[in-house]
Amino acid sequence: MAPAGALSLRHYGASPGSHSHDHFQILLGLSGTLDLEVAGRGVRVAPGGGCVIAPGDRHDFESHRGSVCLVLDSEHPEWARCAHYSATSLPADALPLVHYLARALQQGRPLAQAQGPALLLEAWLGGAGAHTPPPGTAHRRAIHWPALQQWVAEQWHRQLTVADLAAQVHLSPSQFAARCQEDHGMGAMAWLRSQRLVQARLLRGTGMAVAEVARRTGYRSPSALTAALRREARQAGSDA
């Protein structure tokens, strides 16, 4: 088990587990769906969602089709403000940070482990009001982003369009594009490309061959996937 204050990437499978901790545990969904029962309360952690488990809370867990989560074990008392929190989508600042930290852990970047826990707490608390609908939006149709992410992950065998995404959540293409910009700070096709790349990175992290990853995630060729990964790495380097 990781020491308190540590980040790790964890793979969950169909075999059920059950335990408790004497520290907070924060589960952040990257792929697949993890089902939990936390102190008698059902929780589902899907890509883009998260759950904060309080010290001492018994939690049972299993993932029928497998899932990957970024996990933080922390003794920081401020996580008490988020205990028992489960979200269909993480605060806007936390989601890209989760993806960056997952990638950084795979690449062995030491600063991710050293600074990541504090940055996650800051991003989560700073976005605590992100789930309060702004005036005039309370009755808009909600987008269940984790469910859409799961659906998209099963569609890489075909060329998806904004219209396909919009139809899946019962919105017009223009409405979906606007909501994507509001919720994620990017256009609909940029969001779709980011989902493809997240899935490709996770599969590569398991040691899967580039050609097979490209086939499963809908890239035209292994070289197209390699080029996309290199572009992202250069961008990450320029942002550092």
C-alpha positions as CSV (number, residue, x, y, z in Angstrom):
1,M,0.0,0.0,0.0
2,A,1.3,3.5,-0.8
3,P,2.3,5.7,2.1
4,A,0.0,8.5,3.1
5,G,0.8,11.6,1.0
6,A,1.6,9.5,-2.0
7,L,0.2,9.4,-5.6
8,S,-0.1,6.2,-7.5
9,L,-1.8,4.7,-10.6
10,R,-3.9,1.7,-9.7
11,H,-5.6,-0.9,-11.9
12,Y,-8.8,-2.5,-10.5
13,G,-10.4,-5.7,-11.8
14,A,-13.4,-7.9,-11.3
15,S,-12.2,-9.4,-8.1
16,P,-13.9,-7.6,-5.2
17,G,-11.9,-6.0,-2.5
18,S,-12.7,-4.5,0.9
19,H,-10.7,-2.5,3.4
20,S,-10.4,0.8,5.3
21,H,-7.5,3.3,5.9
22,D,-6.4,5.6,8.7
23,H,-6.0,8.4,6.2
24,F,-8.0,10.0,3.4
25,Q,-8.0,8.3,0.1
26,I,-8.9,10.2,-3.1
27,L,-9.9,8.1,-6.2
28,L,-9.8,9.9,-9.6
29,G,-11.2,8.0,-12.6
30,L,-9.0,7.7,-15.7
31,S,-10.5,4.8,-17.6
32,G,-13.3,2.2,-17.0
33,T,-15.7,2.3,-14.1
34,L,-15.0,1.5,-10.5
35,D,-18.0,0.6,-8.3
36,L,-17.7,1.1,-4.5
37,E,-19.7,0.9,-1.4
38,V,-18.4,3.5,1.1
39,A,-19.8,3.2,4.6
40,G,-22.9,1.7,3.1
41,R,-23.3,4.3,0.3
42,G,-22.9,3.4,-3.3
43,V,-20.4,5.4,-5.4
44,R,-19.3,5.0,-9.0
45,V,-16.0,6.5,-10.2
46,A,-15.9,6.8,-13.9
47,P,-13.4,8.8,-16.1
48,G,-13.4,12.4,-15.1
49,G,-15.1,11.7,-11.8
50,G,-13.7,11.3,-8.3
51,C,-14.4,10.2,-4.7
52,V,-12.9,11.2,-1.4
53,I,-13.0,8.4,1.3
54,A,-12.7,9.5,4.9
55,P,-10.3,7.8,7.4
56,G,-11.9,4.7,8.9
57,D,-14.6,4.3,6.3
58,R,-14.9,0.7,5.1
59,H,-15.1,0.5,1.4
60,D,-15.9,-2.4,-0.9
61,F,-14.8,-2.1,-4.5
62,E,-14.8,-4.0,-7.9
63,S,-14.6,-3.2,-11.6
64,H,-16.3,-5.7,-13.8
65,R,-14.5,-4.6,-17.0
66,G,-11.4,-3.1,-15.4
67,S,-10.6,0.4,-14.5
68,V,-7.6,2.7,-13.8
69,C,-7.6,5.4,-11.2
70,L,-5.1,8.0,-10.0
71,V,-5.1,7.5,-6.3
72,L,-3.9,9.9,-3.6
73,D,-3.4,8.6,0.0
74,S,-3.3,11.8,2.2
75,E,-3.3,12.8,5.8
76,H,-3.9,16.4,5.0
77,P,-6.8,17.6,7.3
78,E,-8.3,19.9,4.6
79,W,-9.5,16.8,2.7
80,A,-12.2,16.6,5.4
81,R,-14.0,19.4,3.6
82,C,-14.4,17.1,0.7
83,A,-15.0,13.8,2.5
84,H,-17.7,11.6,0.9
85,Y,-17.6,13.8,-2.2
86,S,-18.3,12.1,-5.4
87,A,-18.6,14.0,-8.7
88,T,-19.9,13.2,-12.2
89,S,-17.1,15.6,-13.3
90,L,-14.2,17.1,-11.4
91,P,-13.7,20.8,-10.9
92,A,-12.4,22.4,-14.1
93,D,-8.9,23.0,-12.8
94,A,-8.6,19.5,-11.4
95,L,-9.3,17.4,-14.5
96,P,-6.3,18.5,-16.6
97,L,-4.1,18.2,-13.5
98,V,-5.2,14.6,-13.0
99,H,-4.3,13.7,-16.5
100,Y,-1.0,15.5,-16.3
101,L,-0.1,13.8,-13.0
102,A,-1.1,10.3,-14.3
103,R,1.2,10.9,-17.3
104,A,4.0,12.2,-15.1
105,L,3.9,9.2,-12.8
106,Q,4.2,6.9,-15.8
107,Q,7.2,8.9,-16.9
108,G,8.8,8.9,-13.5
109,R,8.8,12.7,-13.0
110,P,9.8,13.3,-9.3
111,L,8.1,16.7,-9.0
112,A,4.7,15.1,-9.7
113,Q,5.0,12.9,-6.7
114,A,6.4,15.8,-4.5
115,Q,4.0,18.6,-5.5
116,G,1.0,16.7,-7.0
117,P,-0.8,16.1,-3.7
118,A,-0.8,19.7,-2.7
119,L,-1.8,20.9,-6.2
120,L,-4.7,18.4,-6.3
121,L,-6.1,19.7,-3.0
122,E,-5.7,23.3,-4.1
123,A,-7.4,22.6,-7.5
124,W,-10.3,20.7,-5.8
125,L,-11.0,23.2,-3.1
126,G,-10.6,26.1,-5.5
127,G,-13.2,24.6,-7.8
128,A,-15.6,23.7,-5.0
129,G,-18.2,26.1,-6.5
130,A,-17.7,24.8,-10.0
131,H,-20.7,22.5,-9.6
132,T,-23.1,25.3,-8.7
133,P,-25.0,26.2,-11.9
134,P,-24.7,29.8,-12.9
135,P,-27.8,32.0,-13.1
136,G,-30.2,30.9,-15.8
137,T,-28.7,27.4,-16.3
138,A,-30.3,25.4,-13.5
139,H,-32.8,23.8,-15.8
140,R,-30.5,23.0,-18.7
141,R,-30.1,19.3,-19.7
142,A,-27.1,18.0,-17.8
143,I,-24.3,16.2,-19.6
144,H,-23.1,13.1,-17.8
145,W,-19.5,13.5,-19.0
146,P,-18.2,10.2,-17.5
147,A,-20.9,8.2,-19.4
148,L,-20.1,10.1,-22.6
149,Q,-16.4,9.4,-22.1
150,Q,-17.2,5.7,-21.6
151,W,-19.3,5.7,-24.8
152,V,-16.6,7.4,-26.8
153,A,-14.0,4.9,-25.6
154,E,-16.1,2.2,-27.3
155,Q,-16.5,4.0,-30.6
156,W,-12.9,4.4,-31.8
157,H,-13.5,2.0,-34.6
158,R,-15.4,4.7,-36.4
159,Q,-15.0,8.4,-37.2
160,L,-16.9,10.4,-34.6
161,T,-18.3,13.9,-35.3
162,V,-19.7,16.7,-33.1
163,A,-23.2,15.7,-34.2
164,D,-22.6,12.1,-33.0
165,L,-21.5,13.4,-29.6
166,A,-24.4,15.8,-29.4
167,A,-27.0,13.1,-30.3
168,Q,-25.7,10.9,-27.6
169,V,-26.6,13.5,-24.9
170,H,-29.7,14.7,-26.7
171,L,-28.4,18.2,-27.6
172,S,-27.9,20.0,-30.9
173,P,-24.3,20.2,-32.2
174,S,-24.2,23.9,-31.4
175,Q,-25.5,23.4,-27.9
176,F,-23.0,20.6,-27.2
177,A,-20.1,22.7,-28.5
178,A,-21.1,25.5,-26.2
179,R,-21.4,23.2,-23.2
180,C,-18.1,21.6,-24.0
181,Q,-16.4,25.0,-24.0
182,E,-18.1,26.0,-20.7
183,D,-17.4,22.7,-18.9
184,H,-13.9,21.9,-20.2
185,G,-12.5,25.1,-21.7
186,M,-12.1,23.5,-25.2
187,G,-14.0,22.9,-28.4
188,A,-15.9,19.6,-29.0
189,M,-13.3,18.1,-31.4
190,A,-10.4,19.2,-29.1
191,W,-12.2,17.4,-26.3
192,L,-12.7,14.3,-28.5
193,R,-9.0,14.3,-29.4
194,S,-8.0,14.6,-25.8
195,Q,-10.1,11.6,-24.9
196,R,-8.5,9.6,-27.7
197,L,-5.0,10.5,-26.5
198,V,-5.8,9.8,-22.8
199,Q,-6.9,6.3,-23.8
200,A,-3.8,5.8,-26.0
201,R,-1.5,6.9,-23.2
202,L,-3.1,4.5,-20.8
203,L,-2.9,1.6,-23.1
204,R,0.8,2.4,-23.9
205,G,1.4,2.5,-20.2
206,T,0.4,-1.2,-20.0
207,G,3.2,-2.1,-22.4
208,M,0.9,-2.6,-25.4
209,A,2.5,-2.3,-28.8
210,V,2.1,1.0,-30.6
211,A,0.4,-0.6,-33.6
212,E,-2.2,-2.3,-31.4
213,V,-2.8,0.9,-29.4
214,A,-3.3,2.8,-32.7
215,R,-5.8,0.2,-33.9
216,R,-7.8,0.2,-30.7
217,T,-8.0,4.0,-30.5
218,G,-8.7,4.8,-34.1
219,Y,-5.5,6.4,-35.2
220,R,-4.8,6.1,-38.9
221,S,-1.4,4.4,-38.3
222,P,1.1,3.8,-35.6
223,S,3.1,6.8,-36.9
224,A,0.0,9.0,-36.5
225,L,-0.2,8.0,-32.9
226,T,3.5,8.4,-32.3
227,A,3.3,11.9,-33.8
228,A,0.4,12.8,-31.5
229,L,2.2,11.6,-28.5
230,R,5.3,13.6,-29.4
231,R,3.3,16.7,-30.0
232,E,1.8,16.4,-26.6
233,A,5.2,15.8,-25.0
234,R,6.6,18.9,-26.7
235,Q,3.6,20.9,-25.5
236,A,4.1,19.6,-22.0
237,G,7.7,20.6,-22.1
238,S,7.0,24.1,-23.3
239,D,4.4,24.5,-20.5
240,A,6.8,23.4,-17.9
